[in-house]
């Protein structure tokens, strides 16, 4: 076959598959941008804040066994990556039962078998993605109990005009509904311990005797999922118990003791000075 015919065949294959060449479209070296780290500033107590409260911190063990069948026989498995996705984390109200569900997304890269002979096996590297669902319910121990709402309907009876019995012409009702903050979960980490058991391989005709393809594998996984169970609640934050160094304040300590009134202070933590603060009236969040 001439060189011209080879190039024609190459161009024809490239047109069918699209562009077969990779190229760098653009490449830029970025300079480092300067930044300034600011300390976090907040008001001192006493105050009441509505913040997420940790109701429970649990590590859940989920055992999963699955059988995976590939779309075609493969020579060997190259890499297997896994990711955990939670689709439900639900606490049943007035119980300690947490319902968990999700799936393991498994990305498998394998060597396909396209053509064989007595001396070689050829093929492309391909991949497939499968989802392995799981679900369970677990009993948790509360560090702080959730706060639930209340809903009721009550009928109030009144006396008749003779004050001798129930008035049949009048009815009064109380409808009361107090909603509660939802309980939600936050994923901390996931750890997977696994063993992949390859199915019995079969021989390929007219090829290497020691190379046998596989199409099924059984996977046994022990999954550890650590979760925080949270709910927004009102929390009382007291006055700081430690010493606060006031910066750039223009009030006198004698006047403070005389008036028996402490100014409002906004504080921040400095690694070198500890807790420092300024009067709220004179603090500027945009000071350099």
N, C-alpha and C positions, 0 to 999 in steps of 0.2 A: 504494500500500500504506500502510495506516494505521500510526501509531506503535505501536499495541498489537500489530498483527501482526508488526512487526519485532522487538519485544521477545520475543514468543512464539517466533519462529524462533531468536532468540539464545539463549534459555533451553534450547530443545530441543537445539541444537548443544552448549551447555555441558554438558548432562547426558550426552550421548554421549561427549564427549571428557574429561569430568571437570571439575574446577574450572579455569576459564580466567583467573582473576585471581590475581596474586601479591601477597603481603603480607609485611610484616616481623613475624615471630612474637615476637622478643625482641631487644633490643639493649642491651648493658651496656658502659659505659666502665670499663676496668680500670686500677687504680693500679699504679705500678711498685713491685715488691718489692725490698727491699734484699738484698744478698748480700755475702759475704766471700770473697775469693779466697785459697785456701791454697796454699802451695808444695808441690810433690810431694816426698815424703820417701822415701829408700831407704837400704839398708845399703851401706857401702863394701866394696870387695873386700879381699883376693882371695876370689872365690866362683865357683861354677859354677851357671849358670842355664839353664833349658830355655825357649827363646824362638823365635819364627819367624825364620828366616834367609832372606834374599833370595838365591835361587839364580840368578835371571835377571830382568832388567828389559827387556822387549821391547815394541816397537810394531809391530803386525801390520797389513799392508794387505790388505783384502779387497775385491775388485771384484765388484759385483753388478749384473746387468741383469734387469729384470723387466717384464712386461706386465700391466697392471691393466685389467680391464673392469668398469665400473660397472653397477649393476643397471638403470639407465635412462639415457637421454640427458639431459645436463645443459647448462645455459647456460654456466657458467664455474666454475672452481675458485676458492674463496675463500681457504682456508688449508690447508697441509699440515704436520703435525707428525710427528716421528719419534722413536722410542725404541729403543735397542738392548737386547736381552735375551740373555745367554749361557746356554745350556743344557748345555754341556760344555766343560771345559778340562782335558784329560787328558794327562799326560806318560807315555809308555811307558817302563817301567823299563829301565835299562841302555842307553838310547838318548838322543838329543838331539831327538827328534821330539815336538812338542806338537800335539795334535788339538783344534781349535776348532770349535764349532758354536753356532748361535743363530738368532735371527730379528730382523728389523726390523719393529717395529710401527708402521704408518703410519696416521695419522688424517687423513682427507680431509673437508673441509667444502666443500660445493658448493651451487650454486643450482639447484633442481629446476625443471622446466617443468610447470606444472599446467594452464594455459590460455593460449591465444594468440589474437591477432587482427591485423589489418593495422596497428594502431598501438601495440600493447603486448604484453609477455610477462610473465606473472605466475607466481609459485611460491614455495615455502618454502625456507628454508635447511636443508639436511639434512647428515648426515655418515655416513660408513662407515669401518670399521676393517679393515685387511687385515694379514696377517702374511707377510713375505717371508723364507723361511728361507735360511740360508747355512751352509757348512761348508768347512773347509780344514785342512791340516796344514802346520806351519812348523818349520824347523830353528832351534834356539835355541843361544846361546853361554852356558855356565855361568860365572858369577863365582865360585861355590862349588858343588861337585858334591853331589848328593843322597847320603844314606846309605841303603843298602838292607839288608834283612835277609838271613837265610841259613836254609836248611832242607835237612837231609840225613838219610839213614838208612844206617847202616853195620853190617855183620855182623862179629862177632868169633868166630874159631874157637879151639877149645881142643884140647890133646893128649889122646889116650886114656890109659888107666891104665898102659900100657907105655911111654908117652912116646915112641912111635915114629911116630905118625901122628895124623890128625884124628879126634876123637871124633865118631862118627856119631849118638850119642844125645843130644848136647847142643848147643844153639845159643844164642848171646848176641847182642843187638842194641843199638845206640845210636840213639836217635831224638832229633834236635836240631832245634829250631825257634826262630829269633830273628826276631820281627816288627819292622817298620820303621814309622816315622811316615809318614803319607800326604803326598804332594806336592799342594799346592793352589794356586789362583790367586786373585789379588785385582785387581779392575778399577780402574784409575787414571782413565782418561778415554776418551771416544769422540768422534771428529770425523768428520763426514759431508760430503762434497762431492758434489753431485748435479746432474743435468740432467734435466728432465721434457720429453719430446717428445710433444706432443698429436697424436692421430690426425687423419686428414683429416676435416674436419667435413662434415656434410650440411645441406642447406637445409630449413627448416621451411615447409610450405605455408601460404599466406595469412597471412604474418606479416612482420616486419621483414626486408628483404632482406640486411642486413649481419650479422644475428645467426644464427649456425649452431651447433647443439648438438654435443657430443662425448660419446663413451661409452668410449673406450679411450685409454690413455696408456702410453708406454714410458718407464721410468725407468732411468737409468744412475747408479750410485752408486760412489764410492770411499770406503771406510770405513777409518779408522785407529783401531785398538784398542790401547791401552797396558795391559799386564798386568805384574804382579809374580808370579813363580813362587816359592813359599815352601815351607819344610819346617821343622817344629820340631826343633831340634838342641840338644845340650848345648854351651854356650859358656862359656869361662873369662873372667871379668871381673877384671882386675888391680886393685891398689890405685891410687887416684887419684894422678896425677903432680903436680897443682897444689896450691897452698897451701889449707888449710882453716882458717877462723877458728872456733874453738870458743866457744860461747856458754854462759854459766851453768854452767861446769864447776867442780867442787870438788876436782879432783885437782891436785897440785903438779907442775910440770915437773921439779923436782929428783928427786922420787920416781920419775917415769917413767924418767929416764935411769939412776937407780940400779937399778931393778928390771928394766930392759931389756924392758919389756912395755908395748905400746901398747893402750889401751882400745878396745873396739868403739865405732865412731862411726856414727851415722846422719846423713846429709847431705841438704841441700836447696840449691837455687840461688836466690839472691836477686839481682834485677837491679841493686841498688845496692851490695851487699856482696860479690857473687860467691858462691863456694861456702862455705856455713856449715854447722855441725853441732853436735850435742850427743852426750854419751855415751849409748849405747844404754840403759844401766841407769836413767838419770834422765830419759829423753825421754818426754814424755806427748803422744800424738797428739791429745788433746782440749784441750790448753792454749789459752787465748785469747791 
